[in-house]
Amino acid sequence: QVQLVESGGGLVQPGGSLRLSCAASGNNWGINAMGWYRQAPGKERELVASLPIGGTISYADFVKGRFTISRDNAKNTVYLQMNSLKPEDTAVYYCNVKRFTVNYWGKGTLVTVSS
């Protein structure tokens, strides 16, 4: 089992920045990918950024150039730095970890972009 705890969401004005964190605990060996998804009201959950261990980072087109995913191995933590935020980025952001073939999810953290 892997437990994920997200933090860092909140209210920010358009053009502002936030950094989300996701700390993983439990059985961390065998993790082969970490990532962030989001779900806006009335919409399906969508991939924001993916960080395969030993692979190539990928981003959804709608965040390229604005968001950066990174990982601190020593802390078993994955981050999402979000810059130039737009109102359409408002959503609940979920951390995802794939361990072998099993997906684990955090409970989500709300990001609201509004003036």
N, C-alpha and C positions, 0 to 999 in steps of 0.2 A: 504494500500500500504506500501511496505517496500523498502527503497532505500539502495543500497549497494555500498560502495566505497572501492575498493582494492588499496593497495599500497605495496611497498617493492620489486617489481621485479627489474631486472637489469641483467647485465653481471657479471658472476662469473667464476672463473677457476675451472676445475675438482677438486673435493675434498673440495671445499669451502662450505660456508654456506650462507643462506639468510633467512630472516624472512618476511613472507607475513602477512599483516593485512587486515581485512575487517570490516569496521565500518557500523553498521546497524542503520538506522534512520526511522522515520515514525511510523507506527503501529507495535510495537515490541511485544505486548502481543499476545499470541497464537502461538508464534514460537515454533515448536516442534523438529526442527533439524537444524543444521548448518553443512556446509561441504565445501570441496574444490574439484574441478574437474580440469582437464587439457585437452588441445587439442593441439597435435603436428601437424605440417604441414602435410596435406594429410591423417590425421588419425581422427577417431571419438573421441568425447569428452568422457573421462573416469573418473571414481571416483578415487580420491586420498585418501581422509580421510573423515569420517563421525562422527559427534558428536551429537547423539540424546540427547535432553534435558532429563535428568534422565535415560538415557540408556547407553549402552556400546559403547565406541569408537571403530571404526573399520578402518583398513587401507588396501589399496591394497597391494598385495604381493610384488610388485616391490618397495615399499617405506618402508616396515616394518623394524624397527630398525634404519631408517635414518630420517624419518619425524615425527613430533609430532604436533598434533592439540590441541589447547586449547582455552579457552573462558574467557573473562573478563566480567562478568555480569554487573558490574557497568558502564562499557564503551560501552556495547552492541557491543563488538568487538570479532571477532574470529581470531585466529592466526594460521599460519602454519610455524613451525620452520623446515627448510630443511638443513640437514647436509650431508656431504659426497656426494655432488652433482656429478652427472654423465652427460656426454653429452646427453644421452638419456632422461634426465629430461627436456631438452629444450622444452618449450611449453608455450602457454598462459594459465595462471592459473585463474580459475573463482571461485568466492565465490558463494555459494548457501545457501539459507535459505528457509526452508519450513514452511509456516504459515498456519495452518489448512491443507488444501489439495492443497494449491497453492504454486508453486515454484517461487522464485525470484532469479535473477542472477545479478551479477555485470558485468561490461564491460570487465573485465579481465586485468591481468597484465602479461607482457612478462618476462619470465625467460629464459636466454640464458646461457648455460654452455659450455664454450669453452676456449681453451688456445690460 
